[in-house]
Each structure stands twice: as C-alpha cells, then as structure tokens.
C-alpha cells in the first residue's frame, strides 16, 4: 500500500509543513518535553510523526548521541530500524480504544519505572487517547506531573476536547489540523516520482480536492486510480462523480430549474458521488463568496449570483450534505436544495 510504503521516516519528509516546522523547533530546543499532545483529524500523520519523534531522540547517529549535528534520524542504526519495524522494546504503541481502563494505564505507568534497555528514552505512544476512562486519566496524571527523566509520552487524538484539562496542561500541544491542499499535492508528486509516474497538475488537484483534507485518504485514492489504470482527467472526474460539475454550476447560475434537476437525474444514473459533488460545490461557493468581498480575484470564481444568493445556497447545500446519510434516495437532498434555492430566487 502506498500509504505504508511512502510513510515519512524523517522530519524533512513529514508532509504537513506546519507540523514539520514545529517538531523541528521542539527537537532543536535544549529541553525535550516529556509529554506531547498530537491533535488532528484522521489521516493527518499523527502516528507517523510520533514514530519519527521516537526515532529522533533515540537515534545512535545524530545530535542526540553527539554523533552528528543533525537532528534527523539516520534510519540505519539498530534503534531506528527496530522502531520502524515496531519491534523496539523501548518504544511502546498503545491503542487507547482497546486499552482504556485503569488497570491498563497502571500497567503502562509501571513500565515507566524501568530504564531504557537500548535507547536513550522509553517512548509511550498512546493513540486515540481521548478513549481513556476518567479513572485511567487520573492514574496517568501524577506520572505526567512528575515523569521519569527517561520517559516520553505522546498522546494522539482526533477529539482533543475530550482530553481533561489537567492532562492537556501537562503536555506540549501540537495541532495537526487539516492537511493543506498544497501539501497533499506535494506528497502525491513525491509518490508519483518514486513510482516513475507522470501526471499533470490538474490530476493531483482533483485527488487533493476529494481527499477530505487527509494525507491517508489522498494516498489511498491515488493508489486506487493507479490500480484501475485511471490516468486521464475526464476518467478521474467520472470516477469521483464530478464529471460535468461546472455545467451544473452554470445551470444554477442561469436559474434553469428544469435543466438543473435533469442534470442531477443523469448524474445519479451515471453513478455520480453526491457526497463529493456537494463538498466541491461548497468549496467553490466559499471561494465565490470571498471573490464577492474582494479576497479572491481568480476569474474562475466570478459569478452572477449575489452575495445573499451564495449564502442561501451554501446553507441549503450544508443541510443537504447532513441529510445524505439518512436519505433513502441519494439524489433527494440535493434536489430539494436546488428547488428551495429556485423558490428563494423566484
């Protein structure tokens, strides 16, 4: 799988540019924090960054071993290789979704009392940390307040609001946020270059726009297209259910309700993806709204719709998006949104 094959293995390879810069500053500081909180949605690279952090502080051939001025892990020493293979006895990865109780946390805390066997630090990576029970958090709190010098905790979560304030306040927080489109495109280009593949910019842009701001989802989608030998832009649009989207937007702007509903019917018959379609429409409407206010001057987003009409359509499409998962007919939420928008304009 591309996502595993091209998972970043050193700091400079971290696809999220803002996280890459923050981690570099943290690792270049004089004092390494003993507790970190990685927050962000799925597929933004939290676990990969945690492993890179563990390798960096335990590498035998970099600044931390005074063997080099670089903070990058060498990815060749025994410590780096064992962490990459998940066989290091000094780096423990725990899924809090299935190890969330007080006994599991107490067992983890007992392990912090032991000195590292081969590394400089024992690193405890706790994924889905928000799943830990209140009793488990209470047991962990004292250890985070007075951590052993040789222990580092990295808590990763998609729901930071569920992490108790007492725990979060003891951690250095790094927000992974959503993957930026430009960062996703650079990652896809890196993978394509390594695979000996060439595509134009629009090909990567389409994938990035349909990835839900996730590096992992973008990589999986890219691999799926390659497996199915889908390489032409028109084929990608058809696969993503976006073919003819621009024509649909023009029909809405022209206020042609009959043609717009006919387009939706044909889109459904061709197996179009309504989730992707509405997401793309909302993103474009947002850019149109910015263009109306002078913040986006690209000709592509100039429109005859008024600001009020754009706002109304955004609200209707957001409601349609929420109703997609409960609708017995996939096209129905969008059809209702378009009819209601037509009535508003009328």
Buried (B, 14 or more C-beta within 10 A) or exposed (E): EBBEEBBBBBBEBBBBEBBBEBBBEBBEEEEBBBBBBBBBBEBBBBBBBBBBBBBBBBBBBBBBBEEEEBBBBBBEBEBBBBBBEEEBEBBBBBEBEEBBBBEBBBEBBEEBEEEBEEBBBBBBBBBBBBBBBEBBBBBBEEBBEEBBEBBBBBBBBBEBEEBBEEBBEBBBBBEBBBBBBEBBBBBBBBBBEEBEBEBEEEBBBBBBBBBBBBBBBBBBBBBEBBEEEBEEBEBBBBBBBBBBBEEBBBBBBEBBBEBBBEBBEEBBEEEBBBBBBBBBBBEBBBBBBBBBEEEBEEEEBEBEBEEEBBBBBBEBBBEBBEBBEEBEEBBBBBBBBBBBBBEEBE
